[in-house]
Amino acid sequence: MIGSENGLRGYFLTFAIAYLRDLSMTYSFIAESFETSVPWSNVLSLCTNVRARIEKDCKERGIKHKPFISFRLTQVYETGATIYVYFGFRYDGLKDPVADYSYVEDGARDEVMKCGGSISHHHGIFILCFIIC
């Protein structure tokens, strides 16, 4: 889906996760986002593989409900794109939801690297690429 409506949806996600995080935790929901940059040839596989990894790791950790997972392409460059990964889950019944979240996020970041994505901030990666290339 493209267009201004999808852009508004993305900004809503940013607001919801960044500013309503504390409120959501009172309802047993933990969420966060992280960004990555990836070459164009790997955009689709990164999104597909990261989603599968988050779902697998959530199941492994005993998370009862399907996790919320969303991707937003925010910047485009000649060599690739920046993708924000948003995910969260209900943590009711978990002993240590922060540890479980960290485990799932670490797995997602590992999958990003396997797909040729970066973990560093996107501007630094692509600007450096333009200077070196």
N, C-alpha and C positions, 0 to 999 in steps of 0.2 A: 504494500500500500504506500502510495506517495502523496504528496500535496500538503497544504497548510494544516489540514485536519490532523494528519499524522504527526506533524511537527508539534502541534499543541498537545497531543497525547504524550509525546516525549518529554516536553517541558513539565507536564503534570507529573509524570513519573519522577523526574528529578526533584520537584518540589516535595512530592509525597515521601520519597525515601530520605531526602536530606533534612527536611524540616518536621516531618511528622513521625520520625523514627521512634522517638521516646513514647509518643502516644500509642503507636502501634504495639509497642512492647507490653503495654498494660493489657492488650488483648492477645497476648502470647504469639505475636508475629514479629520476627526479626528479619531485617532486610538491609541491603546495602548495594552499592554499585561500584564498579571499577572500570577503567578504560584500557583499551589496547589499540595498537595500530597493527595493521596487517597488509601485506601485498594484495592487490586486487584478485589475483588468482586463488587466494585462500579465504576470501571473505565468507563464502557460503559454507565451506567445510568447517571453518572456525565456529560459526554459529551452530551448525548441526552437531559438531562434536562436543562443544562446551555444554550445550543443552543436555545431551545424552549423559555426559559425565556428572553434571549436577544432579540429574534424576537418579542415576545409579548410586552416587555417594549419599544422597538423602535416604534412599531405601536402605543402604548398608548401615546407616546411623540410626535406623529405627524411626525415622520421621514418618508419621502416619498419613499425612495429607500430601497431595501432589504439590511440589514447590511452584511458586510463581517465578517465571523466567521470561525475560524480555531483552531484546537487543535494539540498539538505536545507533544508526550510522550518523555521525555528527559532523565530521569534516572529511572532505575528499581532496586527494592530492594526485599528482600524476602517477605516483608509484603505488598508491594504496589508499586506505581509508582508516578513519578512527571509528571504533565501535565501542559504545558503552554497554556493558553487561549489567543488567539489573536482575537480582534474584533475592528471594526470601522464602520463608516457610513458617508454618505454625509450629511452635515448639512445646506445646502443652504435653506434659508427660516425660519430657527429657530431663535428665539429671543436670547436665551442663550445656545449655543451648549455645553459649558463646563458643565453647570448645567444638561443638558439633558444627556451628557455622564456620568457624575457622578451618576445620577439616574440609568442608565442602568447598569453601572459597579457595583454599590451597590447591585442591584438585582441579578446580576450574582454571586457575592460573597455570597449572601444569599443562592442562590441555591446550591453553592458548599458546604456550611455547612450542608444544608439539605441532601446532598448526602454523608455525612460523610467525606468530604474533609477538609483540613486545609487551613487557610488563612496565616499562618506564613510561613517563608522560609522553603523549603523542607529539607535541610540538618539538620537543627535544630530539626525538627519533627522526622525524621527517626533515627538520631543518638541517640536522647533521648530515642526513643522506644527500640533500641538495648541495651542501657545501663540499662534501667529499666526492660525490659523483660529478 
